[in-house]
Structures are given as structure tokens and as C-alpha cells.
Amino acid sequence: MPYGVLQYISSNEEFKRIAAKADTAERDSLIAAFWRERDPSPGTEENELREEFYRRVVFTETRFSIHGLSKSGWETDRGRVYIIFGPPQEVHHRLEEEGSSPYEVWLYPHRDRYFIFRDKEGSGDYKLVNR
């Protein structure tokens, strides 16, 4: 799994330390420590937070990757939001209509949040248009 995806849940300082390690073993050691610090149940073998995080990353790879642009799912705006917030409660798709590009609205009512993504280029790379 690429370490770059950790930028979504780590502090800037943590991510800079991880990214600065050219040696893979050193980087892996920092990543292991990163997850140990966040383990919600340190007395168990599983790290539920890490497992859920990587489940979301794998989902974004299968659902949001844009092969024509050589862009991994986690690198897309939809992938980033999915990894951080999880699956939306509702998704509304609006197909291309005359004079407008297709868009999606993701609803997270339990967090009082919504996200609008628009595919202005027609490439399948939906960009976040609200914050």
C-alpha cells in the first residue's frame, strides 16, 4: 500500500517524517509506530482503525481509480473524502445535461456534511467543488 495515503489522517509533521525516509525498512517502522499509537484496542492483535482505513483505501482503488489518467482511487477527491469520512449515507448522481457536466452529491446527515463532486472534463475525475 502506498504510504502517501497516510497524508489524509496524519499530521503534517508525521507525514513529513514518514515521507523523508528513503529507506523502506525505516519508513515501514515509522508507519508501524504510527498505527500502534492509534490502536483503539492495544490489548488485541487487531488494529481495528488500521483495518478500516485500509478497507476504505482498497474500496477507493476499485471504485474511483481513473486508468486513463493513471490516477489511483485514493488520489482522487472522491477517494480522499471516502477514506476520511467513510461511505456516504446517500449518493445522488446527476448525469450530463445540456450545458452542464455530471456531478454527484454525497450526504453524511449524521455528520451534518455533504460533498459535491463535478466531472467538468468528462474524464471520470470528479473534483470536489464545495468544502
N, CA, C and O atoms as CSV, one atom per row, in Angstrom:
chain,resi,resn,atom,element,x,y,z
A,1,MET,N,N,0.861,-1.178,0.000
A,1,MET,CA,C,0.000,0.000,0.000
A,1,MET,C,C,0.903,1.235,0.000
A,1,MET,O,O,1.843,1.297,0.792
A,2,PRO,N,N,0.648,2.199,-0.850
A,2,PRO,CA,C,1.496,3.398,-0.882
A,2,PRO,C,C,1.357,4.210,0.411
A,2,PRO,O,O,0.252,4.418,0.913
A,3,TYR,N,N,2.482,4.658,0.932
A,3,TYR,CA,C,2.445,5.414,2.186
A,3,TYR,C,C,1.796,6.788,2.007
A,3,TYR,O,O,1.352,7.382,2.990
A,4,GLY,N,N,1.732,7.303,0.783
A,4,GLY,CA,C,1.175,8.630,0.534
A,4,GLY,C,C,-0.241,8.799,1.034
A,4,GLY,O,O,-0.652,9.911,1.364
A,5,VAL,N,N,-0.990,7.721,1.095
A,5,VAL,CA,C,-2.379,7.795,1.532
A,5,VAL,C,C,-2.483,8.196,3.010
A,5,VAL,O,O,-3.531,8.673,3.446
A,6,LEU,N,N,-1.419,8.009,3.773
A,6,LEU,CA,C,-1.444,8.382,5.191
A,6,LEU,C,C,-1.560,9.893,5.394
A,6,LEU,O,O,-1.899,10.345,6.487
A,7,GLN,N,N,-1.284,10.670,4.354
A,7,GLN,CA,C,-1.387,12.126,4.477
A,7,GLN,C,C,-2.790,12.567,4.870
A,7,GLN,O,O,-2.958,13.656,5.418
A,8,TYR,N,N,-3.793,11.750,4.604
A,8,TYR,CA,C,-5.175,12.120,4.900
A,8,TYR,C,C,-5.513,12.039,6.385
A,8,TYR,O,O,-6.453,12.688,6.845
A,9,ILE,N,N,-4.748,11.241,7.140
A,9,ILE,CA,C,-5.094,11.048,8.549
A,9,ILE,C,C,-3.948,11.375,9.498
A,9,ILE,O,O,-4.102,11.246,10.712
A,10,SER,N,N,-2.815,11.791,8.974
A,10,SER,CA,C,-1.669,12.118,9.827
A,10,SER,C,C,-1.490,13.633,9.886
A,10,SER,O,O,-2.024,14.375,9.062
A,11,SER,N,N,-0.732,14.064,10.873
A,11,SER,CA,C,-0.385,15.490,10.921
A,11,SER,C,C,0.660,15.762,9.844
A,11,SER,O,O,1.290,14.835,9.334
A,12,ASN,N,N,0.838,17.015,9.505
A,12,ASN,CA,C,1.856,17.373,8.511
A,12,ASN,C,C,3.236,16.914,8.953
A,12,ASN,O,O,4.018,16.418,8.142
A,13,GLU,N,N,3.540,17.080,10.244
A,13,GLU,CA,C,4.848,16.685,10.760
A,13,GLU,C,C,5.051,15.176,10.653
A,13,GLU,O,O,6.111,14.713,10.231
A,14,GLU,N,N,4.028,14.413,11.039
A,14,GLU,CA,C,4.137,12.951,10.951
A,14,GLU,C,C,4.365,12.511,9.512
A,14,GLU,O,O,5.224,11.673,9.236
A,15,PHE,N,N,3.590,13.083,8.603
A,15,PHE,CA,C,3.721,12.666,7.209
A,15,PHE,C,C,5.084,13.057,6.643
A,15,PHE,O,O,5.683,12.287,5.892
A,16,LYS,N,N,5.572,14.225,6.988
A,16,LYS,CA,C,6.902,14.643,6.513
A,16,LYS,C,C,7.985,13.687,7.002
A,16,LYS,O,O,8.892,13.339,6.246
A,17,ARG,N,N,7.894,13.257,8.268
A,17,ARG,CA,C,8.881,12.299,8.800
A,17,ARG,C,C,8.829,10.988,8.033
A,17,ARG,O,O,9.867,10.423,7.690
A,18,ILE,N,N,7.624,10.503,7.765
A,18,ILE,CA,C,7.470,9.237,7.032
A,18,ILE,C,C,7.995,9.390,5.610
A,18,ILE,O,O,8.749,8.543,5.131
A,19,ALA,N,N,7.603,10.456,4.940
A,19,ALA,CA,C,7.991,10.658,3.538
A,19,ALA,C,C,9.488,10.906,3.382
A,19,ALA,O,O,10.060,10.619,2.330
A,20,ALA,N,N,10.121,11.436,4.422
A,20,ALA,CA,C,11.550,11.762,4.337
A,20,ALA,C,C,12.439,10.520,4.372
A,20,ALA,O,O,13.616,10.594,4.018
A,21,LYS,N,N,11.899,9.400,4.786
A,21,LYS,CA,C,12.701,8.177,4.894
A,21,LYS,C,C,12.829,7.514,3.534
A,21,LYS,O,O,11.854,7.003,2.983
A,22,ALA,N,N,14.034,7.526,3.004
A,22,ALA,CA,C,14.294,6.869,1.716
A,22,ALA,C,C,14.381,5.360,1.899
A,22,ALA,O,O,14.043,4.595,0.996
A,23,ASP,N,N,14.837,4.940,3.077
A,23,ASP,CA,C,14.977,3.516,3.362
A,23,ASP,C,C,13.599,2.927,3.680
A,23,ASP,O,O,12.909,3.393,4.586
A,24,THR,N,N,13.218,1.916,2.937
A,24,THR,CA,C,11.889,1.319,3.099
A,24,THR,C,C,11.686,0.743,4.493
A,24,THR,O,O,10.605,0.886,5.066
A,25,ALA,N,N,12.706,0.092,5.051
A,25,ALA,CA,C,12.584,-0.506,6.384
A,25,ALA,C,C,12.344,0.577,7.440
A,25,ALA,O,O,11.525,0.391,8.340
A,26,GLU,N,N,13.045,1.693,7.338
A,26,GLU,CA,C,12.840,2.793,8.286
A,26,GLU,C,C,11.438,3.380,8.144
A,26,GLU,O,O,10.777,3.678,9.139
A,27,ARG,N,N,10.994,3.541,6.908
A,27,ARG,CA,C,9.654,4.078,6.666
A,27,ARG,C,C,8.603,3.119,7.229
A,27,ARG,O,O,7.657,3.551,7.887
A,28,ASP,N,N,8.768,1.822,6.973
A,28,ASP,CA,C,7.823,0.831,7.488
A,28,ASP,C,C,7.776,0.851,9.012
A,28,ASP,O,O,6.711,0.677,9.604
A,29,SER,N,N,8.922,1.062,9.644
A,29,SER,CA,C,8.982,1.138,11.103
A,29,SER,C,C,8.201,2.349,11.620
A,29,SER,O,O,7.473,2.244,12.607
A,30,LEU,N,N,8.351,3.483,10.962
A,30,LEU,CA,C,7.587,4.678,11.347
A,30,LEU,C,C,6.090,4.472,11.143
A,30,LEU,O,O,5.280,4.908,11.961
A,31,ILE,N,N,5.730,3.813,10.059
A,31,ILE,CA,C,4.312,3.545,9.788
A,31,ILE,C,C,3.740,2.602,10.843
A,31,ILE,O,O,2.615,2.797,11.303
A,32,ALA,N,N,4.509,1.580,11.228
A,32,ALA,CA,C,4.050,0.654,12.276
A,32,ALA,C,C,3.837,1.409,13.591
A,32,ALA,O,O,2.850,1.171,14.287
A,33,ALA,N,N,4.749,2.311,13.932
A,33,ALA,CA,C,4.610,3.113,15.150
A,33,ALA,C,C,3.397,4.037,15.050
A,33,ALA,O,O,2.671,4.224,16.027
A,34,PHE,N,N,3.184,4.610,13.875
A,34,PHE,CA,C,2.027,5.472,13.628
A,34,PHE,C,C,0.737,4.724,13.973
A,34,PHE,O,O,-0.131,5.261,14.661
A,35,TRP,N,N,0.616,3.486,13.493
A,35,TRP,CA,C,-0.598,2.716,13.743
A,35,TRP,C,C,-0.686,2.235,15.185
A,35,TRP,O,O,-1.783,2.169,15.739
A,36,ARG,N,N,0.448,1.895,15.811
A,36,ARG,CA,C,0.423,1.487,17.224
A,36,ARG,C,C,-0.147,2.605,18.093
A,36,ARG,O,O,-0.930,2.349,19.007
A,37,GLU,N,N,0.248,3.843,17.805
A,37,GLU,CA,C,-0.233,4.995,18.579
A,37,GLU,C,C,-1.737,5.206,18.430
A,37,GLU,O,O,-2.359,5.827,19.292
A,38,ARG,N,N,-2.320,4.708,17.367
A,38,ARG,CA,C,-3.740,4.929,17.096
A,38,ARG,C,C,-4.602,3.691,17.318
A,38,ARG,O,O,-5.798,3.705,17.028
A,39,ASP,N,N,-4.010,2.646,17.819
A,39,ASP,CA,C,-4.744,1.397,18.022
A,39,ASP,C,C,-5.797,1.595,19.112
A,39,ASP,O,O,-5.442,1.851,20.263
A,40,PRO,N,N,-7.089,1.482,18.773
A,40,PRO,CA,C,-8.133,1.692,19.777
A,40,PRO,C,C,-8.201,0.568,20.814
A,40,PRO,O,O,-8.756,0.760,21.896
A,41,SER,N,N,-7.641,-0.603,20.493
A,41,SER,CA,C,-7.641,-1.748,21.411
A,41,SER,C,C,-6.242,-2.355,21.447
A,41,SER,O,O,-6.022,-3.418,20.867
A,42,PRO,N,N,-5.295,-1.703,22.113
A,42,PRO,CA,C,-3.910,-2.184,22.063
A,42,PRO,C,C,-3.714,-3.573,22.665
A,42,PRO,O,O,-2.694,-4.212,22.402
A,43,GLY,N,N,-4.652,-4.049,23.454
A,43,GLY,CA,C,-4.536,-5.376,24.057
A,43,GLY,C,C,-4.891,-6.511,23.109
A,43,GLY,O,O,-4.729,-7.680,23.461
A,44,THR,N,N,-5.371,-6.189,21.917
A,44,THR,CA,C,-5.741,-7.224,20.948
A,44,THR,C,C,-4.740,-7.244,19.799
A,44,THR,O,O,-3.967,-6.303,19.615
A,45,GLU,N,N,-4.764,-8.320,19.035
A,45,GLU,CA,C,-3.861,-8.428,17.888
A,45,GLU,C,C,-4.283,-7.506,16.748
A,45,GLU,O,O,-3.438,-7.020,15.996
A,46,GLU,N,N,-5.576,-7.265,16.619
A,46,GLU,CA,C,-6.071,-6.437,15.521
A,46,GLU,C,C,-5.918,-4.960,15.868
A,46,GLU,O,O,-5.948,-4.567,17.035
A,47,ASN,N,N,-5.758,-4.174,14.845
A,47,ASN,CA,C,-5.854,-2.721,14.982
A,47,ASN,C,C,-7.042,-2.336,14.096
A,47,ASN,O,O,-6.915,-2.159,12.885
A,48,GLU,N,N,-8.184,-2.215,14.743
A,48,GLU,CA,C,-9.433,-2.001,14.011
A,48,GLU,C,C,-9.407,-0.729,13.169
A,48,GLU,O,O,-9.950,-0.701,12.065
A,49,LEU,N,N,-8.789,0.300,13.678
A,49,LEU,CA,C,-8.712,1.557,12.935
A,49,LEU,C,C,-7.895,1.379,11.659
A,49,LEU,O,O,-8.300,1.832,10.588
A,50,ARG,N,N,-6.742,0.718,11.778
A,50,ARG,CA,C,-5.893,0.476,10.603
A,50,ARG,C,C,-6.628,-0.391,9.586
A,50,ARG,O,O,-6.589,-0.120,8.386
A,51,GLU,N,N,-7.299,-1.438,10.074
A,51,GLU,CA,C,-8.016,-2.334,9.163
A,51,GLU,C,C,-9.126,-1.600,8.417
A,51,GLU,O,O,-9.295,-1.792,7.213
A,52,GLU,N,N,-9.880,-0.764,9.118
A,52,GLU,CA,C,-10.946,0.001,8.468
A,52,GLU,C,C,-10.361,0.996,7.469
A,52,GLU,O,O,-10.897,1.166,6.374
A,53,PHE,N,N,-9.277,1.644,7.840
A,53,PHE,CA,C,-8.619,2.590,6.949
A,53,PHE,C,C,-8.227,1.899,5.648
A,53,PHE,O,O,-8.538,2.395,4.565
A,54,TYR,N,N,-7.550,0.760,5.745
A,54,TYR,CA,C,-7.092,0.084,4.533
A,54,TYR,C,C,-8.244,-0.545,3.743
A,54,TYR,O,O,-8.147,-0.697,2.526
A,55,ARG,N,N,-9.332,-0.910,4.428
A,55,ARG,CA,C,-10.536,-1.364,3.697
A,55,ARG,C,C,-11.057,-0.233,2.811
A,55,ARG,O,O,-11.426,-0.447,1.656
A,56,ARG,N,N,-11.077,0.959,3.371
A,56,ARG,CA,C,-11.539,2.119,2.602
A,56,ARG,C,C,-10.597,2.414,1.436
A,56,ARG,O,O,-11.052,2.743,0.340
A,57,VAL,N,N,-9.299,2.298,1.664
A,57,VAL,CA,C,-8.331,2.544,0.590
A,57,VAL,C,C,-8.546,1.552,-0.544
A,57,VAL,O,O,-8.569,1.938,-1.712
A,58,VAL,N,N,-8.703,0.270,-0.203
A,58,VAL,CA,C,-8.921,-0.756,-1.230
A,58,VAL,C,C,-10.204,-0.458,-2.002
A,58,VAL,O,O,-10.237,-0.598,-3.225
A,59,PHE,N,N,-11.255,-0.051,-1.300
A,59,PHE,CA,C,-12.506,0.290,-1.979
A,59,PHE,C,C,-12.283,1.426,-2.973
A,59,PHE,O,O,-12.781,1.369,-4.097
A,60,THR,N,N,-11.542,2.457,-2.571
A,60,THR,CA,C,-11.320,3.584,-3.485
A,60,THR,C,C,-10.542,3.155,-4.717
A,60,THR,O,O,-10.748,3.690,-5.806
A,61,GLU,N,N,-9.649,2.192,-4.546
A,61,GLU,CA,C,-8.875,1.711,-5.694
A,61,GLU,C,C,-9.790,1.035,-6.715
A,61,GLU,O,O,-9.623,1.212,-7.922
A,62,THR,N,N,-10.748,0.266,-6.226
A,62,THR,CA,C,-11.636,-0.443,-7.151
A,62,THR,C,C,-12.730,0.472,-7.708
A,62,THR,O,O,-13.200,0.256,-8.825
A,63,ARG,N,N,-13.134,1.476,-6.955
A,63,ARG,CA,C,-14.279,2.296,-7.356
A,63,ARG,C,C,-13.914,3.616,-8.034
A,63,ARG,O,O,-14.638,4.068,-8.921
A,64,PHE,N,N,-12.800,4.245,-7.629
A,64,PHE,CA,C,-12.531,5.607,-8.089
A,64,PHE,C,C,-11.250,5.770,-8.902
A,64,PHE,O,O,-10.940,6.884,-9.324
A,65,SER,N,N,-10.502,4.702,-9.132
A,65,SER,CA,C,-9.287,4.828,-9.952
A,65,SER,C,C,-9.661,5.281,-11.355
A,65,SER,O,O,-10.700,4.891,-11.886
A,66,ILE,N,N,-8.812,6.104,-11.951
A,66,ILE,CA,C,-9.049,6.615,-13.303
A,66,ILE,C,C,-7.885,6.138,-14.152
A,66,ILE,O,O,-6.837,6.780,-14.217
A,67,HIS,N,N,-8.089,5.005,-14.800
A,67,HIS,CA,C,-7.000,4.354,-15.522
A,67,HIS,C,C,-6.495,5.193,-16.688
A,67,HIS,O,O,-5.299,5.180,-16.980
A,68,GLY,N,N,-7.370,5.912,-17.352
A,68,GLY,CA,C,-6.954,6.752,-18.471
A,68,GLY,C,C,-6.027,7.883,-18.055
A,68,GLY,O,O,-5.267,8.406,-18.871
A,69,LEU,N,N,-6.093,8.258,-16.777
A,69,LEU,CA,C,-5.227,9.321,-16.255
A,69,LEU,C,C,-4.130,8.756,-15.360
A,69,LEU,O,O,-3.349,9.507,-14.775
A,70,SER,N,N,-4.075,7.427,-15.257
A,70,SER,CA,C,-3.119,6.759,-14.358
A,70,SER,C,C,-3.204,7.341,-12.947
A,70,SER,O,O,-2.186,7.660,-12.333
A,71,LYS,N,N,-4.420,7.472,-12.450
A,71,LYS,CA,C,-4.655,8.058,-11.133
A,71,LYS,C,C,-5.294,7.009,-10.231
A,71,LYS,O,O,-6.357,6.472,-10.542
A,72,SER,N,N,-4.637,6.726,-9.116
A,72,SER,CA,C,-5.167,5.768,-8.152
A,72,SER,C,C,-6.406,6.335,-7.480
A,72,SER,O,O,-6.552,7.551,-7.351
A,73,GLY,N,N,-7.294,5.454,-7.056
A,73,GLY,CA,C,-8.531,5.890,-6.420
A,73,GLY,C,C,-8.316,6.765,-5.206
A,73,GLY,O,O,-9.054,7.727,-4.997
A,74,TRP,N,N,-7.301,6.442,-4.388
A,74,TRP,CA,C,-7.061,7.238,-3.183
A,74,TRP,C,C,-6.545,8.637,-3.514
A,74,TRP,O,O,-6.590,9.518,-2.656
A,75,GLU,N,N,-6.063,8.860,-4.719
A,75,GLU,CA,C,-5.551,10.173,-5.120
A,75,GLU,C,C,-6.653,11.102,-5.636
A,75,GLU,O,O,-6.406,12.287,-5.857
A,76,THR,N,N,-7.845,10.585,-5.826
A,76,THR,CA,C,-8.952,11.394,-6.332
A,76,THR,C,C,-9.662,12.101,-5.180
A,76,THR,O,O,-9.523,11.707,-4.022
A,77,ASP,N,N,-10.413,13.130,-5.498
A,77,ASP,CA,C,-11.170,13.834,-4.463
A,77,ASP,C,C,-12.214,12.926,-3.825
A,77,ASP,O,O,-12.391,12.944,-2.607
A,78,ARG,N,N,-12.903,12.134,-4.637
A,78,ARG,CA,C,-13.896,11.219,-4.062
A,78,ARG,C,C,-13.215,10.193,-3.173
A,78,ARG,O,O,-13.731,9.848,-2.110
A,79,GLY,N,N,-12.053,9.703,-3.606
A,79,GLY,CA,C,-11.305,8.746,-2.793
A,79,GLY,C,C,-10.887,9.337,-1.462
A,79,GLY,O,O,-11.021,8.691,-0.422
A,80,ARG,N,N,-10.382,10.563,-1.487
A,80,ARG,CA,C,-9.953,11.227,-0.249
A,80,ARG,C,C,-11.118,11.374,0.725
A,80,ARG,O,O,-10.987,11.054,1.907
A,81,VAL,N,N,-12.250,11.853,0.234
A,81,VAL,CA,C,-13.416,12.035,1.109
A,81,VAL,C,C,-13.888,10.688,1.645
A,81,VAL,O,O,-14.228,10.576,2.823
A,82,TYR,N,N,-13.912,9.669,0.797
A,82,TYR,CA,C,-14.351,8.341,1.238
A,82,TYR,C,C,-13.428,7.801,2.332
A,82,TYR,O,O,-13.897,7.244,3.325
A,83,ILE,N,N,-12.128,7.966,2.149
A,83,ILE,CA,C,-11.174,7.467,3.141
A,83,ILE,C,C,-11.351,8.191,4.472
A,83,ILE,O,O,-11.318,7.558,5.527
A,84,ILE,N,N,-11.536,9.486,4.436
A,84,ILE,CA,C,-11.647,10.271,5.668
A,84,ILE,C,C,-12.996,10.082,6.354
A,84,ILE,O,O,-13.050,9.910,7.571
A,85,PHE,N,N,-14.080,10.111,5.590
A,85,PHE,CA,C,-15.422,10.108,6.177
A,85,PHE,C,C,-16.153,8.774,6.086
A,85,PHE,O,O,-17.184,8.591,6.733
A,86,GLY,N,N,-15.638,7.846,5.297
A,86,GLY,CA,C,-16.317,6.569,5.120
A,86,GLY,C,C,-17.401,6.661,4.063
A,86,GLY,O,O,-17.518,7.672,3.370
A,87,PRO,N,N,-18.193,5.603,3.940
A,87,PRO,CA,C,-19.235,5.608,2.912
A,87,PRO,C,C,-20.331,6.629,3.238
A,87,PRO,O,O,-20.760,6.738,4.387
A,88,PRO,N,N,-20.777,7.368,2.229
A,88,PRO,CA,C,-21.865,8.315,2.470
A,88,PRO,C,C,-23.174,7.567,2.712
A,88,PRO,O,O,-23.356,6.442,2.248
A,89,GLN,N,N,-24.070,8.202,3.437
A,89,GLN,CA,C,-25.379,7.586,3.673
A,89,GLN,C,C,-26.203,7.581,2.394
A,89,GLN,O,O,-26.948,6.638,2.129
A,90,GLU,N,N,-26.065,8.639,1.605
A,90,GLU,CA,C,-26.777,8.724,0.324
A,90,GLU,C,C,-25.857,9.324,-0.725
A,90,GLU,O,O,-25.002,10.155,-0.421
A,91,VAL,N,N,-26.048,8.885,-1.973
A,91,VAL,CA,C,-25.337,9.473,-3.107
A,91,VAL,C,C,-26.373,9.791,-4.174
A,91,VAL,O,O,-27.162,8.930,-4.563
A,92,HIS,N,N,-26.364,11.023,-4.640
A,92,HIS,CA,C,-27.249,11.434,-5.724
A,92,HIS,C,C,-26.393,11.698,-6.954
A,92,HIS,O,O,-25.472,12.514,-6.918
A,93,HIS,N,N,-26.704,11.002,-8.041
A,93,HIS,CA,C,-25.972,11.154,-9.301
A,93,HIS,C,C,-26.795,12.021,-10.247
A,93,HIS,O,O,-28.000,11.820,-10.402
A,94,ARG,N,N,-26.143,12.966,-10.863
A,94,ARG,CA,C,-26.784,13.773,-11.897
A,94,ARG,C,C,-25.968,13.602,-13.161
A,94,ARG,O,O,-24.794,13.967,-13.219
A,95,LEU,N,N,-26.604,13.046,-14.159
A,95,LEU,CA,C,-25.912,12.821,-15.420
A,95,LEU,C,C,-25.799,14.123,-16.193
A,95,LEU,O,O,-26.424,15.132,-15.866
A,96,GLU,N,N,-24.993,14.061,-17.209
A,96,GLU,CA,C,-24.745,15.243,-18.036
A,96,GLU,C,C,-26.051,15.727,-18.665
A,96,GLU,O,O,-26.779,14.973,-19.311
A,97,GLU,N,N,-26.308,16.978,-18.457
A,97,GLU,CA,C,-27.451,17.628,-19.093
A,97,GLU,C,C,-26.890,18.721,-19.986
A,97,GLU,O,O,-25.743,19.135,-19.818
A,98,GLU,N,N,-27.671,19.180,-20.910
A,98,GLU,CA,C,-27.174,20.201,-21.834
A,98,GLU,C,C,-26.649,21.411,-21.065
A,98,GLU,O,O,-27.357,22.017,-20.260
A,99,GLY,N,N,-25.400,21.742,-21.333
A,99,GLY,CA,C,-24.788,22.903,-20.701
A,99,GLY,C,C,-24.191,22.665,-19.329
A,99,GLY,O,O,-23.651,23.592,-18.725
A,100,SER,N,N,-24.276,21.439,-18.822
A,100,SER,CA,C,-23.674,21.179,-17.511
A,100,SER,C,C,-22.977,19.822,-17.516
A,100,SER,O,O,-23.297,18.942,-18.315
A,101,SER,N,N,-22.042,19.677,-16.627
A,101,SER,CA,C,-21.300,18.422,-16.525
A,101,SER,C,C,-21.909,17.547,-15.431
A,101,SER,O,O,-22.597,18.051,-14.543
A,102,PRO,N,N,-21.656,16.230,-15.493
A,102,PRO,CA,C,-22.217,15.338,-14.480
A,102,PRO,C,C,-21.649,15.653,-13.093
A,102,PRO,O,O,-20.514,16.108,-12.954
A,103,TYR,N,N,-22.465,15.398,-12.083
A,103,TYR,CA,C,-21.982,15.610,-10.720
A,103,TYR,C,C,-22.620,14.613,-9.768
A,103,TYR,O,O,-23.614,13.964,-10.092
A,104,GLU,N,N,-22.029,14.506,-8.595
A,104,GLU,CA,C,-22.538,13.651,-7.528
A,104,GLU,C,C,-22.619,14.474,-6.254
A,104,GLU,O,O,-21.797,15.356,-6.006
A,105,VAL,N,N,-23.628,14.166,-5.455
A,105,VAL,CA,C,-23.754,14.765,-4.130
A,105,VAL,C,C,-23.710,13.621,-3.126
A,105,VAL,O,O,-24.509,12.688,-3.197
A,106,TRP,N,N,-22.770,13.702,-2.194
A,106,TRP,CA,C,-22.644,12.700,-1.133
A,106,TRP,C,C,-23.172,13.308,0.155
A,106,TRP,O,O,-22.758,14.395,0.557
A,107,LEU,N,N,-24.091,12.597,0.798
A,107,LEU,CA,C,-24.707,13.091,2.029
A,107,LEU,C,C,-24.231,12.289,3.235
A,107,LEU,O,O,-24.204,11.058,3.220
A,108,TYR,N,N,-23.857,13.022,4.273
A,108,TYR,CA,C,-23.472,12.463,5.566
A,108,TYR,C,C,-24.321,13.161,6.632
A,108,TYR,O,O,-23.799,13.987,7.381
A,109,PRO,N,N,-25.624,12.845,6.714
A,109,PRO,CA,C,-26.501,13.577,7.629
A,109,PRO,C,C,-26.080,13.466,9.094
A,109,PRO,O,O,-26.250,14.415,9.859
A,110,HIS,N,N,-25.535,12.318,9.489
A,110,HIS,CA,C,-25.124,12.136,10.882
A,110,HIS,C,C,-23.950,13.044,11.248
A,110,HIS,O,O,-23.687,13.275,12.429
A,111,ARG,N,N,-23.254,13.551,10.255
A,111,ARG,CA,C,-22.152,14.495,10.489
A,111,ARG,C,C,-22.537,15.909,10.044
A,111,ARG,O,O,-21.737,16.840,10.134
A,112,ASP,N,N,-23.763,16.050,9.568
A,112,ASP,CA,C,-24.242,17.335,9.051
A,112,ASP,C,C,-23.304,17.868,7.967
A,112,ASP,O,O,-22.942,19.045,7.954
A,113,ARG,N,N,-22.918,16.955,7.049
A,113,ARG,CA,C,-21.983,17.298,5.970
A,113,ARG,C,C,-22.518,16.790,4.645
A,113,ARG,O,O,-23.269,15.817,4.584
A,114,TYR,N,N,-22.117,17.468,3.597
A,114,TYR,CA,C,-22.364,16.975,2.249
A,114,TYR,C,C,-21.205,17.425,1.374
A,114,TYR,O,O,-20.533,18.413,1.669
A,115,PHE,N,N,-20.981,16.687,0.294
A,115,PHE,CA,C,-19.900,16.988,-0.637
A,115,PHE,C,C,-20.451,16.915,-2.054
A,115,PHE,O,O,-21.208,16.004,-2.389
A,116,ILE,N,N,-20.070,17.869,-2.872
A,116,ILE,CA,C,-20.476,17.888,-4.279
A,116,ILE,C,C,-19.224,17.702,-5.128
A,116,ILE,O,O,-18.232,18.411,-4.965
A,117,PHE,N,N,-19.293,16.736,-6.033
A,117,PHE,CA,C,-18.188,16.441,-6.941
A,117,PHE,C,C,-18.683,16.637,-8.369
A,117,PHE,O,O,-19.781,16.200,-8.714
A,118,ARG,N,N,-17.880,17.290,-9.195
A,118,ARG,CA,C,-18.270,17.538,-10.585
A,118,ARG,C,C,-17.174,17.043,-11.519
A,118,ARG,O,O,-15.984,17.217,-11.258
A,119,ASP,N,N,-17.608,16.414,-12.626
A,119,ASP,CA,C,-16.682,15.926,-13.660
A,119,ASP,C,C,-16.690,16.914,-14.822
A,119,ASP,O,O,-17.323,16.669,-15.849
A,120,LYS,N,N,-15.993,18.016,-14.657
A,120,LYS,CA,C,-16.000,19.085,-15.668
A,120,LYS,C,C,-15.324,18.674,-16.964
A,120,LYS,O,O,-15.712,19.135,-18.037
A,121,GLU,N,N,-14.318,17.813,-16.876
A,121,GLU,CA,C,-13.535,17.431,-18.054
A,121,GLU,C,C,-14.145,16.254,-18.817
A,121,GLU,O,O,-13.788,16.005,-19.969
A,122,GLY,N,N,-15.064,15.532,-18.175
A,122,GLY,CA,C,-15.630,14.343,-18.803
A,122,GLY,C,C,-14.689,13.149,-18.762
A,122,GLY,O,O,-14.867,12.191,-19.515
A,123,SER,N,N,-13.688,13.200,-17.887
A,123,SER,CA,C,-12.680,12.138,-17.797
A,123,SER,C,C,-13.003,11.102,-16.728
A,123,SER,O,O,-12.329,10.077,-16.629
A,124,GLY,N,N,-14.032,11.368,-15.928
A,124,GLY,CA,C,-14.334,10.493,-14.805
A,124,GLY,C,C,-13.663,10.949,-13.519
A,124,GLY,O,O,-13.846,10.330,-12.470
A,125,ASP,N,N,-12.889,12.026,-13.589
A,125,ASP,CA,C,-12.200,12.566,-12.417
A,125,ASP,C,C,-13.076,13.650,-11.795
A,125,ASP,O,O,-12.966,14.831,-12.124
A,126,TYR,N,N,-13.942,13.220,-10.894
A,126,TYR,CA,C,-14.867,14.134,-10.234
A,126,TYR,C,C,-14.107,14.956,-9.197
A,126,TYR,O,O,-13.486,14.399,-8.292
A,127,LYS,N,N,-14.156,16.269,-9.329
A,127,LYS,CA,C,-13.455,17.182,-8.422
A,127,LYS,C,C,-14.423,17.723,-7.379
A,127,LYS,O,O,-15.580,18.020,-7.679
A,128,LEU,N,N,-13.938,17.843,-6.163
A,128,LEU,CA,C,-14.723,18.415,-5.082
A,128,LEU,C,C,-14.937,19.897,-5.366
A,128,LEU,O,O,-13.977,20.637,-5.582
A,129,VAL,N,N,-16.197,20.331,-5.365
A,129,VAL,CA,C,-16.490,21.731,-5.683
A,129,VAL,C,C,-17.020,22.508,-4.481
A,129,VAL,O,O,-17.280,23.706,-4.592
A,130,ASN,N,N,-17.181,21.857,-3.353
A,130,ASN,CA,C,-17.561,22.556,-2.122
A,130,ASN,C,C,-16.696,22.022,-0.988
A,130,ASN,O,O,-16.066,20.974,-1.128
A,131,ARG,N,N,-16.664,22.709,0.094
A,131,ARG,CA,C,-15.881,22.259,1.267
A,131,ARG,C,C,-16.774,22.181,2.465
A,131,ARG,O,O,-16.318,21.825,3.552
